[in-house]
Amino acid sequence: MRTLIRHADFFDGKNKRLHEQAGIVIEDNLIREIISGDISLENFDNIYDAQGYTVIPGLVDAHVHLSWHSTDLDRMRLDEVAVRAAKVAEIMLLKGFTTVRDAGGVTYGVKKCIDNGIIPGPRVFPSNGYISQTSGHGDGRGSRAQSVDMSPRIRSGACVIADGAAEMLKAAREQLFLGASQIKLMAGGGFSSRYDPIRTLQFTLEEMRAAVDAAADFGTYVMAHIYTPAAMRRAAQAGVRSFEHATFMDEETARVIQAQGIWVCPCPQFDGEAPKGGPEPPRALKPPNPFDDEYIAMSRNPVQATELINRFDLPIVFGTDVGFSLEFIAAGQLRDFRAYKKRFGSHNGLVSATGGAHELLKLSTSQNPYPQGKIGVLETGSFADLLFVRGNPAEDLAILAEPDNIALIMKDGAVYKNAVPAPGEGGALS
């Protein structure tokens, strides 16, 4: 199957200046050639005219939870969780996210069904179960009356409890056996867990190093849920390569992140902005705690972290961490592009969801489930994952916050959305 995208003004995932009026030649699911100027229309099975649009790589959401789609998971059978996760995957693809990095949950079966063409969805880089200490952010027990073996989420494998370096080694290796492309640790407190204050340090240095060593032995890396400077410095010392949230970083921590080339996924999903036409952001599930309330207020206006990320030019990736309900996921995932524009500028924000993600995902090396092509960039050898966008998001990232501005969604050379006008008006010619 040969496809041509003609008259393409395209963003390559890195450079702000668009490549103009190019022909993008696709064979099966890969971009085989990019040609400047005129190109013969013969010998193509499909031809799409991109005149009037900006063509960009398919978007990458580097922090999702496909199976964290309800606050009522403890009352769901595992088959219901899986069916809902499949629906979440379809929603994300139809928003223009052709690749996601899952930050913990029961997702491998959904990923396999997507890859085999059974259900529609993005490429998935799975972490499998996220690893937590006892009484940590990933301790899935719903109340202090539950024992570990009573928790449905822990029994399902979505949460894995490990205490001590030996248990950590076993837990990390088990996730790798189950197909993890990277390991996810809960390295500090959080908003949505009931019994660990946000300020808590979680996992000792030795425990985190055990996870890092297990991942490195398989050619991959550790990502960590993390908020506070003390937790970040400990994780950096252990060799963690991707900080999720990092909301309360200080200058000392920013310097460490810069020196070690650690990726930051700011995840601004709790910035207090309700998505247009959608529900309010969910309230934290924690009991009232004045200290946590102060942190929650800070997270909705992360001025310090934004200033430090920009001043030290820290490497960032786009991530949303959307969850809690199917409605919130559908309404909220794209709207974080407004926050990224406000915090990091349009070009840097777009790179974070394309070329930046390309660099981060390469850290999985031999655990990369999609080694046949490049992700997040639009160049020869890339997967044929691309979008037609009304306007130029490299100049105004907020364009992507409105789903109607994405006129065409292609993944693996197959078109999943096509709102491009009919032939003769900029649409598919055949």
Buried (B, 14 or more C-beta within 10 A) or exposed (E): EBBBBBBBBBBBBBEBEBBEBBBBBBBEBBBBEBBEEEBEEEEBEBBBBBEBBBBBBBBBBBBBBBBBBBEEBBEBEBEEBBBBBBBBBBBBBBBBBBBBBBBBBBBBBBBBBBBEEEBBBBBBBBBBBBBBBEBBBBBBBBEEEBEEEEBBBBEBBBBBBBBEBEBBBBBBBBBBEBBBBBBBBBBBBBBBBBBBBBBBBBBBEEBBBBBBBBBBEBEBBBBBBBBBBBBBBBBBEBBBBBBBBBBBBBEEBBEBBBEEEBBBBBBBBBBEBEBEEBBEBBEBEBEEBEEBEEBBEBBEEBEBBBEBBBEBEBBBBBBBBBBBBBEBBBBBBBBBBBBBBBBBBBBBBBBBBBBBBBBBBEBBBEBBBBEEBBBBBBBEEBBBBBBBBBBBBBEBBBBBBBBEBBBBBBBBBBBBBBBBEEEEEBBBEE
